[in-house]
Amino acid sequence: MAAGQTCDVLVAGAGPTGLMLANWLVKLGVSVIVADGKDGPTRESRALVVQSRSLEIYDQLGLGDTVIEAAHRADALAPGFGSRVFGRIPLGPLGEGFTPYPWIEILEQSRNEEILYANLRQLGGDVRWGAAVTGLTQTADGVEASVGDSTVRATFCVGADGANSVVRRTREIDFAGITNPHLFYVIDATAVGGLVENAINVRFGGDFLLGFPMTGRGGWRLIGLARDSDGDGGVTEDDARARMRTGFAVTYGESRWFATYRVHHRVAAKFRDGPFFLAGDAAHVHSPVGGQGMNTGLQDAHNLAFKLADVLQGRAGDEWLDRYEAERRPVARTLVATTDRLFGAVTSQSLPLRALRRFVAPLIAPIGVRMLPRRGGSRLFGYVSQTRIHYWLTPNAKREAGGHRDPIVGRRLPWAGDNHAALRSLQWQIHAYGGIDKSDIPDLGLPVHVFPPAAPFAPGWLYLVRPDGFVAAAATPAAAAESFRSAMPVAATREYG
């Protein structure tokens, strides 16, 4: 075995979560080794939708324009039953005024990985392809692992290595949940007929079919439910082609990828075990309903990267890392529970739900979509886009607030036109939105940004914003010094790198 190497963080897995984590760690000045048993980035398209919050993270990383240029915008919904289509319903910018990325953007996982990998190399990092992480042990100084034919010693190790995570299994972390009995098939197809162009097609019937327009000429992602399949090998591509043709009058020419899978809903019992962490599918898996999986992993990575850098560079003590699990695991649990219920409603064979899907949903879907607010973002858009995520920022915060979530504190900084640009500095910072003079703001050694009045901010108040874009505290100028110091790591003013 080759001589040992050392680093701050060993990242097991170079999917979207691992690559996003590596990008941020390198950008923040942390030494990283990323390893994956594959021979390169994922070739299959896999996950599809890039949600607004993920695009905001890409923008902070400097890749927002790159991702948008590569993505395909879905601007309509086309519901139907069997071969019948109930119109083309324009979606428009559902999050207009709420996020700089108000549309539904489709960009397959493979392209996300290509973009992240290229940027990682530009930042000076790389991936050890064809080198699986094995033989993990905890040491007095952190972690020791076999990476391909070499030994790596790291202060921390992050398992971003998927649902069958070696890191999670080595640490014997429970991964409780359920597996849905239904079998799905997924096809990346060309020359597709029978679907409404440039729209997300949703077809109910004896089975279930989703069609997503993809980048590239005539490219579509087709996802179907095969209720009467016989085991995991019970649906071949020929079977799937026949099901779509007879059940939905949908045809296609060639396929670039075909696979079958069952849907799992599981959450790891813990996201941190000493120097080991779990992120992405290693920590949580769930239904593809709502396009949440890849996005949740990207946001796990973003959250964890800043905390690891804070501890490694002396801004915070080790207990700061406990905040990762405290913040991200509740998000995963809520997401799994929600997608499980939605998935159950879509696949249930109960008579009331079958009637709802066949007769009621096609009638009310067009009305419901048209009634969604086009400015300020609906609550539904906020949840799906993951811009409404809330964190309890201290162990006692929920009890002290009586369970009532603050509209600003604990959430990602509300977008006010140009205030997100300040987040690119990657610093703790103070924001004010009208009703105050900059000279009245106490000097806490942090950058100060004063913007015009904007909802939902209170004029005359100050807001402490974390480098990851979440609002850590709010206070009047008189109370800001005490309030903000208690919400920050001791050396928060120290820059990254």
N, C-alpha and C positions, 0 to 999 in steps of 0.2 A: 504494500500500500504506500502511496506517495506521502511525502512529508506533510505534516499538519499545517493548516493555515488558520488565521484568526480574523474575526470581524465583529462588529457590534451586533448585527442581526443576521441570522440565517433564515431565509425565506424558502420554505418547501412548497414548490408549485409555482408555475409561471403562466397560469391562466389570467383572466382579467383582474382578479383580486390581487394575486401575487405581483403582477406587473404594475398595477396602480400603486401598491404599497412600496415596491422598489423605487418607482419614479419619485415618490414623495420623500422617501428616506434619503435617497441620493441628493435630491434637491435641497434637503434640510441639512446636509452635511454629515450624514450617518454612513459608516462603512457597512456594505451589504454584500452578501453572497446569495444569489438566487439560483436554485437548482431545480431541475425538472427531468423526469425520466423520458419524456417525449423528445423527439429529435428536432423540434422547432415549434413555433406558434401553431395553435389549432387551425386545421384546414377546413373543418366542417363549420357551417355558419352558427349553429347552436342558438344561443340567446339572441334576441332581435332588438328589443326596444331600448333606447337610451332615454331615461326620464330626465325631467328638467333639473332636478337636484344634481344628478350626475354630470349634466352639461355645465352646471355652475362650477363643479369641482374641476372639470376639464379646463374651463376658462381660467380658473385660478392657477392651474398648472401651465397655462399658456397654450393650450391645445383646443380651445373652444371653437375657433374658426375652422381648424383642421377637421374636427369631428363633424361639424355642421356641413361642411363641403362634401364630406364622404357619405353623409346620411341621406336617406330617402324620406321625404315628408309625406305622411299619410294625412290627407285633409278631409277625409270623408269616412262614414260608416255605412255599410250595406248589409242590413239584416235580411234574413229570409228563412223559408222553411222548404226543405227539399229543393226542387229546382226553381221554386218561385222566389223572386227578389222583391222586397218591399221598399224599393226606392233607394236613392243615393242621398244620404243625409250629410250635408257639409258640417265638418267639425270646427274648422277655423282655429284661431289662436285661443284655445280654452283658458290659458293662463295669462292672457294679456293684462298688463299692469301689475302682475304679481311676480313675474320672473322674466328675465331677458330671453328665455327659451320657452315660449308659451305653446309650442306646437307638439304634436306627437311625431317623434323622429325615430326612424327605423335604421339601425346600423348593426349588422350581425356581429356576433362575438368575435369571429375570426378577424374582422377589420378593426375592431376595438383593440385586439391583441397586437395586430401589426402596427397600429399607430402608437400604442404604448411602448412596444419593444423598440421601435425606431427612436422614440424620444428618450428612452432609457439609455440607449447607446450614445445619443447626442450629449446626454448629461454626464457621460463617462462610465456608466454602468454596463452590465451585460448579464447574460443568463448562461449557466452551465447546462446546456441541453444534453440529453442522454445520460444524465447523472442523477439517479434517484437518491433521495435522502432516506437513509436507513440507520439502524443501530443507534438510536437516540438515547442518550443518558444525561442525567442531571449531575453537574459537578459543583464543587464549592464556588466556582467562578461563573457558573452559568450552564452551558450546554456543550456536549461533545457529540458529534454525529459523523457517520460515514457518508460521504457525498461522492458517488461513483467510486473511484479507486483512491480517494484521498480522505484525510481526516480533517474536519473543520471544528474549531472551537469558537463559540460565540457567547456573548452575554445573554442574548435572547434568541428564541426560535419561534417563528410564526408558521403555523400549519395553514397554508392556503392551497392545500393539495386535494380538494374535492371531497365528495360524499364518502369516499372510502379512505379518508385521511389516515396516513401512516402515523402522523403526529398524534391525532386523537386516539387511535387504537393503541399506540405505544403507551400513552398516558392513562389508558383505561378509563376514558371519559365517556359516560353514558350518552347515547344518542337516541333518546326515546321518541316514539311517535308511531305513525301508522303508514301502511302502504296500501294505496287504493287498488282494488282488484281489477279495474279496467285496463285494457291495453291500448296504448296510443301508437300511431305511426306519424312520422314526420318526413316530409319530402321537400327538398329544394328543387324546384321544377322550372322549366322554360316552356314557352309556347303554350301557356295555359289558356283554356277556353272556358266560358261559363261563369266567370267572375266579373264583378264591376271594377273597372280599371281605377288604379290609384286610390283605392279605398280598402279599409279593413273589412273583409267579408266574414259575416257570422251566419252560419247556416245550421239550423236545427232540423231534426228528422229522426229516423230510426237510429242513426248514429249522430255524429256531430262533426262539423268541419269549420276550420278557421283558415282564412287566406290573408296573408300579409304581403303587400308589394315590397319588393326588395330592390337594392341598387343593381344596376346592370339592365340591359335591354330584355324586357319580358320576363324578368326573374320574379318568382313567387315562393314564399314559404307556405306549405300546406300542412296543417295539423289535423289529424282525424282521430276520432274515437271509434274503436271496433268493439262494440258491446258483446258480441257473440263469439269473440275470438277464443281459441283453444290454446291457452298457455302463451309463453313469451314468443315461441316460434310459430304462433298461429296465424300471423299476418305477414305475407310476403308482399313485395312491391306490386306484383301482378294482382294480388288480392285487393290491395289498397286502391289501385287504379280502377278496378272493377267496382268497388264500393262507391268511389266518388262519381263514376259515370252513371251508375244506376240510381244512386240515392240522391245526387245533387246536380246531375247533368254537367259535371265539371270534368274536363279532360286536360291532358298535358302531353308534351312531346317527349323531351328527355329529362332525366333527373341528374343532379350533381351530387345528391346525398339522399340516402334513405336509411331510416333506423326506426326501431320500435322501442318503447319504454313504458314503464309504470311510474305513476306519480307517488312520491313519498312526501310526508309532512313530518319533519323531525327537527328538534333543536338540541344542541349539545347541553349537557347539564351545567357546564361552566365554559366560559370563553378564555379564562386564564387559569393556569396551573403552575404557579411559581414562575420560572423564566419562559414557560411555553404559552403560546396564545393560539387561538383558532379564529379564522376569518373566512367569509364567503361560504361556499358549500360545505366546507369542513365543519362549520359551526351551525348551519341551518340549511335545510332543503325543503322545498314546497312546490305547490302547483305553479305552472307557468301562467295561470290566470292573472292578468293585469301587468305582465311584463316586469316583475319585481326582482327576480332572482339575481341576475348579474348586477343590477343597480345597487342592491343591498350590499353585495360583496364589495363593490367599488367604494361605497360609503363606509363600510367597516375599515377598509384599508386607509382611507383618508383620516378617519378618526384616530386610528391606532398609530399612524405614522407620527403625528404631532406629539402624542403622549410618549412614545419611545424616544423621540428626539429630546423632549423636555427632560427626561430622566437621564439619558446618556450624556447630555451636555450640561447637566448640573442646574437646570432651572427648577426642578422639582424632585421630591423624594420618591422612593419606590412605590409608596402608597398611591401616588398619582396614577399609576398604571391600573389600579383597581377600578378607576373610573371608566375604562374601556368596557369592561363587562357590565358595569352598572348602567351605562348609557346604551350600549348596542344590543345586549341580550333582550331587554324588554321590547325593543323594536322588532327583533326576530320573532319573539313569541307572539306578539300581536299580528305580525304579518302571516305567520303560519296558521294561526287560528282563523284569520279573515279569509285567506285564500282557500283553506280547507272547507269553510262554509260555502264560499262561492263555487268551488269545484263540485261540492256535493249537490248544489242546486242545478248545476249544468248537467251532471251525469245521472242524477236520481231517476229511477223508473217509477216513482210514486205517481198515481193518477193525477193529483192536483198539480204537481210540478210539470208533468208532461203536458197537461192542458195549458198551463201558463206559458210554456215554451212555444206551443203550437199556435194558440189562438190570441193570447193576451199580449205577450212580449212584442210580436211584430207590429201590433197596433199602437202600443204606447211608446216604443223605442224612439220613433221619429219625433214624437211630441216631447219626450223627456230630454233628448239631445238638444233640440232647438230651444228649450227653456233654460239650458245651462247658461250662467252668466258669461258674457264675453269680455268682461273687464273686472279685474280684482280677483279672478279665480274662484271657482266654486269649491266647496269643501271636498267634493268628490275629486276634483282635479288635484287639490292639495294633497290628498291622501295617495292617489295613484302616482303623482309626480314625485312623491316623497319630500315635498317642500314643507309639509306640516308636521314633520317629526318633532317630537318634544323630548327633552332630557330633563330628569330630576338631577340637578347639578351638585347636590350634597346629600349625604346619607339620610338626613332628616327633612329634606326639602318637601317631600310629599306630605308628611305628617304636619309640618308647620303650615302648609298651604291648604290643609283640609282636603287634599286631593284635587284642588282647582288649579288647572294649568294656566300659567301666565300667557297672555297673547304674544309676548315678545321674549321675555327671559326664558332661556332653555330651548329656544328655537333658533333656526338659522336666521341670520340677519334679514329682516324684511327688505325686499328690493325697493329702492326709491329712485330709480332712474339711472344714477351713476355712482351710488355709494358702494357697490360691490367691487369697483375698481380698486378701492383702498385695500381690499383684502389681498391683493397681489403682493403687497409688501411683506406678508407672512409675519406679522407682528401682533402682539396684543395692542389694542388701540381703543381710544375713547371717541364716541360719536355723539353729536348733538344735532337736533333738528329744529332750528328756529327758537326764538324766545330767549336767547342767551348770547352774551358777548364772549368771545374766546378768552378775553382777559379774566373772566370770572371763573374759568375752569381751573381747578387745583392742579398743580404740577406733580404728577406721579411718575414722571420719567417715561411716559408713553406718548406716542403720536396722537394728536388731536385733530379730528375732522369735523367741521361744522357745515351742515347742509341746510338748504331751505326747509321750511316746515313740510312734513309729509306724514300721512297716515301709515301705520297706527301709532307713530311716535308722539310722545307728549312734549309740546314746546317747553323749553326751560329745563328739561331733564337730561341727564347724561347716561350713556349706555356703554358698558364695557363689553368689547367684542373680542372673542378668542381668535387666534390665528386661523382656526378651521372654519371661521365664519359664524359660529354660534354665539348668541348674546349671553354673557356670563352673569351680568347684574345690571340693575338700573337704579339711579339715585338722583336726588337733587344735588346741586353743587356743594351745599353745606355738608351733606352726608356721604359724598362720593369717596373721600379718602379712606374712611373706615370701611365702607361697604365694598369698595373695589379691592382693597388690599386683602380682605378675607376671601375673595373669590378667585384670586390669582395665585399661582405658584410663587414661592418666595423670590425667585430671581427671574420673574417673567420679563423684565426689561432687557435681559440679555438676548442678543440676536442669535438666530440659528446659524449653524455652520461652524 
